[in-house]
């Protein structure tokens, strides 16, 4: 046994050394990439602004992305919980640096392939590109920077390892979304899942996202989205809480939500504190996302159930009986499982996240998830 361990160590000494070298290089090179991403985002938003102003960005035809007759469904009064939206995960992440890709290759060697070397190849198109291919639901990770009281919010997966982003500045990212919405005023409602990250190797001035920063974050949402923001109060109307609204089976009609954006707070360490500030959720900007164990709570509206094989067995209670909106995942990058996809679609979950959406630059035979053709939305019934 000892000799096997020694042989293993000797065999992988070069990989260990290479991994250490790469990891150290990440600390110097990736922050530079982040600064470059900041500049790129500013320039891209400026270019988009000019393109919209000049009419170079024609609006999309929302019906092209709907599997069925969108107008007929809207006229019939289809409700928000009766539609299924394809979503993306880590919707801001641009191609990783070469150092990060090399790190994943080394880690794959060290784990005998348990970690795929292709994990470093993950990326998402820009929000505008995703919106133009029909995606109406996104997930964005948030890090907080506090530079002597000057607070900003940055979108990235984690410090140093995977920092590449098309949404360096969150407020600019929301401006990008708002500009697209202005150009497509009757679009189907957009959901943005916000996951506040708990960093483990912080950058300079990076702070943990807690309730002490929540007021400033909500101000950013109000400021950048304006009247496009569809709040819990808008959904609740005269109901005292979501439990009452769900028992009345009275989610808002989609026709009353066109052109709107809903922001969902992913279940993390601060979600319960967010709920405690107003258990009715009426004065909140974001809809708290909870777990399956929380389906009886009156504050529950959106539920995270990322294991569709389990969800498909419980969907009658969670979705049909409790009238909750559920987010599940059809796949994970490098792990395409046809049965998982089938379960995700059969479960009735209204937000189905994939790491394999259609992209306009895809190879002809490249795999992607849709509801048929290039559609990304359909009726649940």
Order of alpha helices (4+ residues) and beta strands (2+ residues): alpha-beta-alpha-beta-alpha-alpha-beta-beta-alpha-beta-beta-alpha-alpha-alpha-beta-alpha-beta-beta-alpha-beta-alpha-beta-beta
